[in-house]
Amino acid sequence: MAPSLTSQEAQGRDVLEEEALVERPTRQAVALVTLAVVNFGLKYLTSMALANALGITSFERYAVAVASVVFCSTMVELGLGKQGLRLMPTLVEKGLYSLAAGYWRFTVRTVFVLATLTAGALTLMHDAFAAATASDEAIFLLPIVATVGVAAELVLACGAAIAATVTMRVVVPLVPLVFVTWAALSIPDQLTPRAAILAYGAGWLVGLLCLLVSFVKACPREVLRGAPRFDSRRWLRGGIGFLGVAIAISALIDGSVVMSELAQVPADDVSIYAVCIETGGFVLILVKSLDKFYLQQISAFIARGRLREIQRIRRRRATMMTSLCVLICAGVIVAGKPLLRTFGEEFVRGHFALCCITIATSAWTLTSLSQWLIAFIDGPVAALRISITGVFAVFTGIVILGPTQGLMGVALAYSVMVILMSALLASRARLTLSRLVKLAKKKKRKRKKREREFEAMERELGRAQGSPEKSRTEGD
């Protein structure tokens, strides 16, 4: 029988476990943030070069086309890629290779088929009911973009984090940047929005080839070539929560650009808004990477019932994020006009809209972890309900204000609705954690009460057993 640990030894073991939990992901978080900054820089340089080469009107076609494809790909992925990050390692660890083999096949096939059908349906709808829009020029890229999105998550699930992250953060945006730079210097007259969209698609195609090689190398042989077994219904239900979070982020960034065009906002205003939303969304890109680091700890602490640690993480994250958001907002207010001028003189009038968008995105950043907490604790449906409500509010505001107020109407609709949704998320997460803390305290009191009752029963039993012995002693 193993010797029991003293309280000091047990506390020391807990500290070591917590340090190990934090130390390993810390390096990963630094790498993720670094690659996120590189990714933002590559995309920003591409947009800057295209805005100067194409002009403000033609740039709108490229910006809306790219945003529509990214937004649609988020929808058709159904959260299956994010769920694979949690499910695939568990299945492999338990030796359920047939289910793991079935999951990656089911995910890739489902997403590719759904993306192809969605692209075809959108094309037919535009041909039948509406005039051609900028999104039509890139909708054929949807199957490739969506497949690359889930493939990257599957490669991550197999343990090849560096290969998957470098492919998505560096390789995919680097290909269109190289083409745009070459075309702007060599054949500036032939650089059109359609050529830029084709270069954008080429980056995703190269990324798909890189991910295919990485997946073959990283995936266990039993999972790669084993006989698959499927549990489709449970897998689809499990992806709902992840889909809700992904929809909220993509709809607020990419979906609002697409909705601006559909709401008949002037093309110049849509171009400026696309640049402002990309610039103001920089802090959100960083937080998406950091949240992966925090979620690893939160998931472990929920399993252990250490709710106070979750509250401590939220306070520590809020302190760090507040400082970062204040710094970025101050930078946008002071240097926003020179930054927008790099895209062209016409973009400078979007400075006030950029400030509003950056402030609203910072508020969303401070509460972005709340949506995951709601999904983890209250279930995916609760997170999905809040996400859909917020997205619907933003889109409704754009439809109402965009046609009459132009750029300022779209920016105000985005800013006001995002701030309100952020406040709602923070309030709901706070109530959820408070309820769990009260429930944990109640369970602790009941456990202590049972322990006291058990100890009292033991004492009574001991006295009952000692009474006959005492009587026999007195009789002798």
N, C-alpha and C positions, 0 to 999 in steps of 0.2 A: 504494500500500500504506500502511495507516494505521500511524503510529508506535506502537511498543510502549510500554506504560505502565511506569514505574519502580515499584519495590516500594512506595515511599511514596505514589505516585499511586494505585496499585491499592488500597492500604489505605484511603486517603481515600475512594475511590469506594465501597468496601464499607461504610464508616461512614455515608456519605450514604444509601446504599440501605437500611441498617438503620434509620436515623433516619426515613426516609420511610415504611418499613414500620410503624414504631411511631407516628409522629406522626398519621397520618391516622386509624387506628382509635382513638386515644386519645380524641379528641373524641366519636367514636361510642360508645365504651364509657361515657363520662360520661353521655351522653344516655340510653343503655340502662339504666344503673343508676338514674338519676333517675326515668325512667318506671316502672321496676320498683318503686321505693319508692312512687310515686303509686298504682300498681296495688294494691300490698299495702294501702295505707291505705284505698282505696275498698272493697276486699273486706272488710277488717277492720271498717270502720264498718257495712257491711251486716250482717255476722254479729252485731255487737254490738247493733244496733237490733232485729234479729229475735229474738235470744235474750231480750232484755228484753220484747219485745212478745208473743212466743208462749209463753214459758216453757220450762223445760228439756226437758220431754217432747216437746212439739210441735216444738221446734227440731231434735230428732233426726231427724224426718222430712225436713226441708229439707236438713240437712247431709248425710245419707246419700244423698239423691236427687241432689244436686249432685255429690258425690264419685263416685257410680256412673256418671254421664254423662261426666264428665271422664276417668275411667279407661277406660271403654269406647271413647271417641273416640280416645284414644291408641292403643289396640289396632287399631282399624279403619283408622287413617291409614297403617299399614304402613311408616312412615318415608319415604313418598313426598314429603311436603312438605319435610322436611329435605334429602333428596337433590336436590330441585329447586333449593335454594339453591346447590348446587355445579354442577349439570348445566346448568340453563337459561342462565346467563351464558356458559358455555363454548360451547354450541351456537350462541348468537347471535353470539358473537365469531368463530366459524369459518364463519359464514354458512349453517349447517345449519338454516334456518328451518323446513323441513318437519318435522324431528325435534322441534324445540322446540314447534311447533304441536301435534304429536301427543302430546308429553309432558304439557302442561297439560290437554289434553282427556282423556287417559287417566287422569291423576291425579284430576281432579274426578269423572269418571264412576265410576271404580272405588271411590273412597271413599264417594261418596253411595249407590251401590247396595249396597255391603257394609254400610254403616251401617244402611240401611233393612232389609236382611235380618236383621241382628243384632238390631235392635230388635224386629222381628216374632217372631224365634225366642225371644228372652228373654221376651217377653210370653206366648207360647204355653206355654213351659216353666213359668212361674209359675202360669198358670191351670190347668195339668194336674197339676203335682206339688207345688205349695207354696201356702201362703197368701200373700195380698198383702203386699208389703213396701213400704217407703218408696221404694225405687228404681223401683217400677212407675209412680209418679206423674210421673216425669220422663223415662222411657225414650224417649218419643216425640220428645224433643228431640235425640236422638242424631244423626240425619242432618244437622240444622242445625249442631250444634256441631262435628261432624267436618268438614263442608264448609268452615266458617269457618276451622278450624285449617289445612287445606292451602291455602285461598285466601290466607291471610295470608302463608304462606311463598312462594307464587308471586308475590305482589305485591312482597315483599322481593327476590325473584330478579330482578324487572324493574327494580329500582333505586329504587322508591318506599318507602324504608325508613321515612321519617318518617310517611307516611300509614298504612302497615301497623301500625307500632308504636303510634301514637296510637290507632288504632281498637281494637286488641286490649287495650292497657293502660289506656285511659281510657274510650272510648265504651262498650265492652261491659259493664264493671262499673258505670259511672255510671248507666245506665238502671235497673237494679234498685234501686240506692241511692236514686235520686230517688223511685221508686214507693213503696218501703218507708217513707221519711221522710214522704211525703205521707199514706200510709195510716195510719201510726202517729199522726199529728197530727189527721187529719180523721175517719177511720173505723176506729178501733182495734179495734172489735168484729168487723169484717169482714175483718181481716187474718189469714189462715189460711196454713198451709204450702203449700196448693195455689196460693193467690194469689201467694205469694212465688216459687214455682217458675215460674209463668207469667210473672212479671216478669223472672225470670232468663232464660227463653227469649226474651223480647222484646229483651233486651240483645244476645243473639247474632243475632237476626234483623236488628236495626238495623246491627249490625256487618257482616253479610253484604251488606247493601245498600251500605254505605260501601266495602267492599272491591271490590265489583263495579264501582263507579264508578272507583275508583283503578286497578284492573287495566286497564280500557278505556283510561284516559289514559296509563298507563305502559308498557303492552305494545307492542312494535314492531308496526307494521301488518302486516308479512310473517308474524309469528308469530300475530297475532290472527285474521287472515282467510286465511292461507295454507292450502294443501292439506296435511293432516296425514300423517305417516309414523310408524309405530309400531314399537317394539322392546320389547314388553311383558315378555318373560321376563327380559331383561337389566335392565330398570328395577325389576322386582320383587326380583330378587336383590340389586341394589345398595342397596335400602332396608333390608335386614335389619340391618346394623350400626347405622343410625340408630334403627331400631325398638327394638333392644336397650337403648340408652341411655335412650330415652324411656320404655320399659316400667319400667325400674328406678326412675326418678324418680317417675313417676305412681303406680306400685304402692305405693311406700313411703309416699307422702303420701295419695293418694285411695283406693287399693285397700285399705289397711289399715283405713280407716273402714268401707268396704263389708263387708269380711271380719268386722269386729267385730259388725255386725248379723247377718250370716249365721251367726255362731258363737253366737247367742243371748245375747250380752252385754246386761245391762239397759240400757234406753233412756237413762236418766239418765247412765250411765257412757259410753255411746257419744257423747252430746252433749258431755260434758266432754272426752272424748278428741279429738273433732273440733276443738274450740277449742284444745286443747293442741297438736295436730299442726299447725294453721294458724299458731299463734303461734311454735312452735319451728322451723317451716320458713321463717321470714323470712330467715335467713342463706342458705339454699339458693336462694331466689329471687334474691338479689343475685348469688350466684356463677354461676347460670345465665346471667345477662347478662354477667358478666365473662369467663366461659369462651369466649364467642363472640369476644371480643377476643383472648384468648390463642391460640385455635385458628387464627386467621388467621396468626399468626406461626409457630406450630408446623408448620402445613401447608407454609408456604414453606421453613422450615428443613429439614424432612424431604426436600423436593424437592432442596435444595441439598446435602444430606448434612452439614449443620452440626449434629451431634448434641450437641456441647458447649453450643451456644446453647440447645438444648431443656432440658438439665439446668440451665442458668442461669435460664431462665424458671421452671422448677419450684421452684427454691430461692427465687427472688424472690416468687413467688406464695405459697409456703408461709409465708414470713415475714409477708407482709401478711395472709393469711387467719388465721394463728394469733392475731395481735393482735386482729383483728375478732371471732373466735370467743370468745376469752377475755373480751372486753368484753361481748358479748351474753350469754354464760353468767352472768357476774357480775350483769348487769342483771336477768336472769330470777330469779336466786336472791334478790336484794335486793327487787325490785319486782314479783315474780310474783303475789303475792296481791292487791295493789291492782289490778293489770292484769286478773286474772281476775274480780275483784269488779265490774268494769264490765259484765260479761255477766250478773251476777246473783249473789246470795249463795251459791247452791248450787254454783257453779263453783269456789269457793275451795278446796275439798278436792282439787282436781286439781293443786295447786302442786307436790307432789313428782313427780307424773307429768310435769308440764311441764318440770321440771329434768332429768329423765332423758331425755326426748325431745330437748330442746335440746342436751344434751351429745352424744347419739348423732348428731343431725343435723349438729353441728359436725364430728364425726369424718368423716362422709360428705362434708361440704363440703371438707375438707382433701384428700381423695383423689378428688374427682369428676372431675378432669382425667385421672386415670389410666385411666379407662374409655375415654375418647376415644383416648388414646395406644395402648391395646391394640387398639382397633378400626382405627386408622390403620396400625399396624405389623404386628400378628399377624393381622389380618383380622377381618371382622364376626362370624364364627362364634364366635371366642374371646370377644369382648365379650358376645355374646348368651348364651353358656353361663354365664358368671359372673353375668349379670343374672338369668337364670331361676333359678339356684341360690339367689341371695340372696332373691329374692321368695318362692320356695317355702319357704325357712327362716322368713321373717317370718310368712307365712300359717300355717304349721304351728304355730309358737309361739303365735299368737293363738288358733287352734282348741283347743290343749291347755290354755292358761292362762286364756283369756278367760272361759269359762263358770263356772269355779270361783273365780277371783280378781278378776273384774270389771275395773275400770279399771286397777288396778295390774298385773294379769296381762297385759293388752294392751300397756301402756306398757313393761313389762320385756321382753316378747317382741320388740317393735319395737327397743328400745334395744340389747339384747344382740346380736341378729342383725345389726343395721346396723353396729355396731362391728366385729364379726367380718368382715363382708363388706368393710368399708373397709380393714381390715388386709390382707385377701387381695388386694384391688385394688392397694394400694400396693406390696405385695411382688411381684406379677406385673409391674407396670409397671417397677419397679426392675430386675428380672431382664431384662426385654425390652430396656431401654435399655442395660444393661451388655453384653448379647450383641451389640447393634448396634455399640457402641463398639469391642468387641474385633474384630468383623468388619471395621469400617472401618480399624482399625489394621493388620489382617492384609492387607487390600487395599492399603493404603499401602505396607507393606513389600514386597509383591510388585511394585508399580509402581516403587518405587525400585530394586529388584533388576533389573527389566527395563531400566530406564534405564541402570544401570551396565553391564549386559551389552551394551546397544546402543552405549554410549560406547566400551567395550573393542573391539567389532567395528569401529567407525569408526577407532580408533587403529591396529588391525592392518591394516585396509584401506589406511590412509594410509602405513604403513610398507611394505606390499607394493607400493604404487604408486611409492613413493620409491626402492626398491631398484634397479629397472632403470635409472632415471635416473642413480643413483650409479654403477652399473657402467659405463654408457656414458661417464660423465665420467672415470672412472679409466682406461678404455681409450684415450680420446683423449690 
